[in-house]
């Protein structure tokens, strides 16, 4: 049984606590298929097994609390601790790239990394803490983004409950497309930067 199947089994067995736990763990930075769980939860809502309001509330709270862990580690643990914790993920280089993006985009970067470019979410949390981005602003943008994320995934799962398996497979493919686009963007940015140095 793979991780996705185990999480779906946990959702079936435990319901709302499984949703809260999955969104929390994913937001802390441990990669679990949060989108799959939220789509499946939406399907359970349509079948009457779960309450739409509670699913959205607990998914949002779990994700928001997980994001705060990353921010606090970056803010009070500092750059050295973050590099130590993330070195096996290419932490130093990746964090520097995300830091520049976080400084440029500010609150909008936090907001978009909650639901549009979700692969960067935990990195943006760490970078926001390291750069001492205003906690109040971080929290406001974080809450807005995580609520939108929960609403979108759960409603899509609810509206297309009879096609959730196909949606999950499509989502898996879209995640790889998103990763490819992010990698291409970072590579392109590095290439432009190198060319400017050559000309300068």
C-alpha angles and dihedrals in degrees: 000000000000126000094265092052091047091051092048089050089050090050090052092047102038107020114185098020089054090053092049093046095047095050092046094050093046092050092050086061104261104128111237125152096262093161091056091053093048092048090049090047089054089054090051089051090055090050090052095246095115135030115248093217095050093046092053094043096049094041090051095045093047092051094044093050091048090052090054090058090058093046092049093048090052095043101044102019093051133204095305095056092044092051090048092051095044104034093107088058094053086265104170097052095037092047092050090051092049092045091060091048091047092051092048097046101031114177093000089059090054091047096048094045090060097063113357106042097020095164089073096048101099091042091052089051091055093043092049090054095046093049090047092239108185108278093214091054091044091053095048094049091042094053092047093049097044093048090051090048093051093045093048097049096040094047092048089051090048096047094046099033093138090056101040094120091055090046091052091052090047090048090052089054092046091052089059090047089051091049090049092050092048091049091048090049093050091046091049092048091050090048093051090047092051092049092051090053090051092051093043 
